[in-house]
Amino acid sequence: MFDTLDAVLADAATHLTRAARDRKSPMHVPVVGTADGDLRMMVLRSCDQAIGLLRFHTDARSTKTATIGGNGMASVLAFDLEAKIQLRLRGTARIETTGAIADAAWAAASPYARRCYLAVGAPGSPADQPGSGLPTEVEGIRPSEEQLLPARENFAVLLIEPHSLDWLYLAHDGHRRAQFTRGEPGQDWQGTWVIP
Ligand SMILES: Cc1cc2nc3c(=O)[nH]c(=O)nc-3n(C[C@H](O)[C@H](O)[C@H](O)COP(=O)(O)O)c2cc1C
């Protein structure tokens, strides 16, 4: 079934595009790595069919945001237990807090999702007691559009343009592995089989 590199690439694209739109997909929450060696799970919000751009949402005040900045590197790791497929991607990464992509993502997010960005302190900053960091008036409720206004400036999108993709399929009769690279975003992926 995975006899050609084209089939493998199509499989990777199917997994990632489905992961972005289906919260039950095993790849919906991949691990995202940054150049400082840190890792964290993040919800994959979108991925196009060409695997040209992956979008995640985060707090503009978070540690990863500072690490990545406007021009960083990031990796993405995802595994589908049932399909026995592991995907590893590496690429350039950037944080955007303004612009069309961030505005559209903010507009499409639910009030509950947007509420997270009302937290009074930056993620990871010290707290006197356990708690969400949200102002008490919005905790446990669906906030109004007016209450959500100050949250917008804390919202950011993390955009990753992958330039390498490692696909691994685990199978009883022999694993399969392929690697793909591309020079510039928008160029075609070039693939090769490798020993698993
Ligand atoms: C299932 C799950 C989903 C998560 N989704 C996100 C997400 O979409 N965006 C995000 O910024 N953090 C998300 N987190 C929290 C991150 O893993 C991480 O703890 C947080 O972003 C702080 O990371 P940082 O210190 O590297 O900035 C998620 C955590 C879990 C367990």
The ligand as a Gaussian input file, in Angstrom:
#p B3LYP/6-31G(d) Opt

LIG

0 1
 C       -3.390000      18.324000      25.178000
 C       -2.685000      19.648000      25.272000
 C       -2.911000      20.610000      24.308000
 C       -2.257000      21.842000      24.385000
 N       -2.472000      22.772000      23.394000
 C       -1.786000      23.935000      23.428000
 C       -1.930000      24.882000      22.370000
 O       -2.667000      24.686000      21.391000
 N       -1.215000      26.039000      22.450000
 C       -0.371000      26.292000      23.499000
 O        0.253000      27.358000      23.505000
 N       -0.206000      25.417000      24.508000
 C       -0.900000      24.241000      24.493000
 N       -0.733000      23.324000      25.506000
 C        0.145000      23.682000      26.644000
 C        1.608000      23.504000      26.219000
 O        1.902000      22.119000      26.135000
 C        2.578000      24.203000      27.175000
 O        2.429000      23.672000      28.469000
 C        2.356000      25.704000      27.224000
 O        2.038000      26.223000      25.952000
 C        3.617000      26.415000      27.722000
 O        4.673000      26.128000      26.852000
 P        6.009000      27.021000      26.765000
 O        6.474000      27.204000      28.175000
 O        6.942000      26.219000      25.934000
 O        5.635000      28.338000      26.112000
 C       -1.364000      22.095000      25.451000
 C       -1.123000      21.105000      26.395000
 C       -1.768000      19.902000      26.314000
 C       -1.485000      18.865000      27.365000

